[in-house]
Amino acid sequence: MVARKEKDDMKRHKYERVLDIVFALESGKQLSKYELAATYEVDVRTIQRDDVRAYYSDAFLLLGAREVIYDRTSNRYKLSA
């Protein structure tokens, strides 16, 4: 029973983390994967695996939503212009 609860908690934390990131991007912030990892106390690879870009699927793009890009010069995620 404990293992199932831990797994459910991990899923909930992931969804909360992804939504937090999406809301931050929508408010115009540019986000560092290193700072995000420190904030959420996870590995940088976890942030990369969350793949926030999947939230902005092709369907959203067709409706005029912006795309999440990773700017390698500033090492930050941001929304396209």
Secondary structure as the mmCIF struct_conf table of DSSP 4:
data_model
#
loop_
_struct_conf.conf_type_id
_struct_conf.id
_struct_conf.beg_label_comp_id
_struct_conf.beg_label_asym_id
_struct_conf.beg_label_seq_id
_struct_conf.end_label_comp_id
_struct_conf.end_label_asym_id
_struct_conf.end_label_seq_id
HELX_RH_AL_P HELX_RH_AL_P1 VAL A 2 GLU A 26
TURN_TY1_P TURN_TY1_P1 SER A 27 GLY A 28
STRN STRN1 LEU A 31 SER A 32
HELX_RH_AL_P HELX_RH_AL_P2 LYS A 33 TYR A 40
TURN_TY1_P TURN_TY1_P2 GLU A 41 GLU A 41
BEND BEND1 VAL A 42 VAL A 42
HELX_RH_AL_P HELX_RH_AL_P3 VAL A 44 ASP A 50
HELX_RH_3T_P HELX_RH_3T_P1 VAL A 52 TYR A 55
BEND BEND2 TYR A 56 TYR A 56
HELX_RH_AL_P HELX_RH_AL_P4 ASP A 58 LEU A 62
TURN_TY1_P TURN_TY1_P3 LEU A 63 GLY A 64
HELX_LH_PP_P HELX_LH_PP_P1 ALA A 65 GLU A 67
STRN STRN2 VAL A 68 ASP A 71
TURN_TY1_P TURN_TY1_P4 ARG A 72 ASN A 75
STRN STRN3 ARG A 76 LEU A 79
#
